[in-house]
Amino acid sequence: MDKSPTLAIVVPCYREEEVLPSTHERLCTLLNAMVKSDVVSERSCLVFVDDGSTDDTWSLLEKYANESPAVCALKLSGNFGHQNAIIAGMENFLDEADIFVTIDADLQDDINAIPKMVEKYKDGFEIVYGVRSKRKTDSWFKRNSALAFYKLMHHLGTKSVYNHADFRLMDRRVVAEFLRYPERNMFMRGIVPLMGFKSATVEYERSERKAGTSKYPLQKMLSFAVDGITSFSIRPVRFVLTMGITFVFIAILILGWVLYAKFSGRAVSGWSSMILSLWFIGGCVLIGLGIVGEYIGKIYMEVKGRPRYHVDQKIGR
């Protein structure tokens, strides 16, 4: 590839005032170094997306964008979620770059992997995934729950890249194709591998957060996992059907035993066994209804066809 590509680094931000000064400085330093070494073109830029922050995040982004033509800022009218913030950044600056790298504002993902991603792109790869080589910075629970989630997604038939989050490079053609996916319950970690374009990986070590707090507590992580599972597989619904058939079969066996016990004079009245059976079957029915309800809720959100986000302000090219 003769010409240096134009790079846009998309950074979704939600209440990141504590970490933004360091993030802005480090990314600007990296981008300037890549421009000077002719890895990317001088029109490359940083795209910060404020996802409805309630602190001084937008004030800082506005200041950075006004001070430098290499910094662009996009303010959403409310909090539309991490995935939608990434989509907004790519969609609103699609014509400004040849390649897009998405990275979280805390910069726990190693920014030094970005030049390696660009080199992979120059080698002909259209998608480059940033993959964690280790999970030393995670707690025991997070490390093992993440492993269980990836295994479950694989078992459900979903393509996913192990130890990959949302740190990736995509070229403009891939982004344009990705934006054709209309769903509101967006799970990019499953959709991007599903697209099938030529891909590669770059390994890096994830560091600890320098400032601020994580915007993905346990409740959000569980919600994100449910979105991922229900967006790509109907096997949970089939599991409910299988469970129902199994219980009917067990009920027939129990009926046979009850009739045998009655006619052979061995019938014993048992309150405990009856109550336990009722609670067990009732719990299974509620679980089944919950799984089916989750899918119906997703359908409800999709058929309304509401916009993923609304832009309040845009500063930059």
Rosetta blueprint (number, residue, H / E / L):
1 M L
2 D L
3 K L
4 S L
5 P L
6 T L
7 L E
8 A E
9 I E
10 V E
11 V E
12 P E
13 C E
14 Y L
15 R L
16 E L
17 E L
18 E L
19 V L
20 L H
21 P H
22 S H
23 T H
24 H H
25 E H
26 R H
27 L H
28 C H
29 T H
30 L H
31 L H
32 N H
33 A H
34 M H
35 V H
36 K H
37 S L
38 D L
39 V L
40 V L
41 S L
42 E L
43 R L
44 S L
45 C E
46 L E
47 V E
48 F E
49 V E
50 D E
51 D L
52 G L
53 S L
54 T L
55 D L
56 D L
57 T H
58 W H
59 S H
60 L H
61 L H
62 E H
63 K H
64 Y H
65 A H
66 N H
67 E H
68 S L
69 P L
70 A L
71 V E
72 C E
73 A E
74 L E
75 K E
76 L E
77 S L
78 G L
79 N L
80 F L
81 G L
82 H H
83 Q H
84 N H
85 A H
86 I H
87 I H
88 A H
89 G H
90 M H
91 E H
92 N H
93 F L
94 L H
95 D H
96 E H
97 A L
98 D L
99 I E
100 F E
101 V E
102 T E
103 I L
104 D L
105 A L
106 D L
107 L L
108 Q L
109 D L
110 D L
111 I L
112 N L
113 A H
114 I H
115 P H
116 K H
117 M H
118 V H
119 E H
120 K H
121 Y H
122 K H
123 D L
124 G L
125 F L
126 E L
127 I E
128 V E
129 Y E
130 G E
131 V E
132 R E
133 S L
134 K L
135 R L
136 K L
137 T L
138 D L
139 S L
140 W H
141 F H
142 K H
143 R H
144 N H
145 S H
146 A H
147 L H
148 A H
149 F H
150 Y H
151 K H
152 L H
153 M H
154 H H
155 H H
156 L L
157 G L
158 T L
159 K L
160 S L
161 V L
162 Y L
163 N L
164 H E
165 A E
166 D E
167 F E
168 R E
169 L E
170 M E
171 D E
172 R H
173 R H
174 V H
175 V H
176 A H
177 E H
178 F H
179 L L
180 R L
181 Y L
182 P L
183 E L
184 R L
185 N L
186 M L
187 F L
188 M H
189 R H
190 G H
191 I H
192 V H
193 P H
194 L H
195 M L
196 G L
197 F L
198 K L
199 S E
200 A E
201 T E
202 V E
203 E E
204 Y E
205 E L
206 R L
207 S L
208 E L
209 R L
210 K L
211 A L
212 G L
213 T L
214 S L
215 K L
216 Y L
217 P L
218 L H
219 Q H
220 K H
221 M H
222 L H
223 S H
224 F H
225 A H
226 V H
227 D H
228 G H
229 I H
230 T H
231 S H
232 F H
233 S L
234 I L
235 R H
236 P H
237 V H
238 R H
239 F H
240 V H
241 L H
242 T H
243 M H
244 G H
245 I H
246 T H
247 F H
248 V H
249 F H
250 I H
251 A H
252 I H
253 L H
254 I H
255 L H
256 G H
257 W H
258 V H
259 L H
260 Y H
261 A H
262 K H
263 F H
264 S H
265 G L
266 R L
267 A L
268 V L
269 S L
270 G L
271 W H
272 S H
273 S H
274 M H
275 I H
276 L H
277 S H
278 L H
279 W H
280 F H
281 I H
282 G H
283 G H
284 C H
285 V H
286 L H
287 I H
288 G H
289 L H
290 G H
291 I H
292 V H
293 G H
294 E H
295 Y H
296 I H
297 G H
298 K H
299 I H
300 Y H
301 M H
302 E H
303 V H
304 K H
305 G L
306 R L
307 P L
308 R L
309 Y L
310 H L
311 V E
312 D E
313 Q E
314 K E
315 I E
316 G L
317 R L
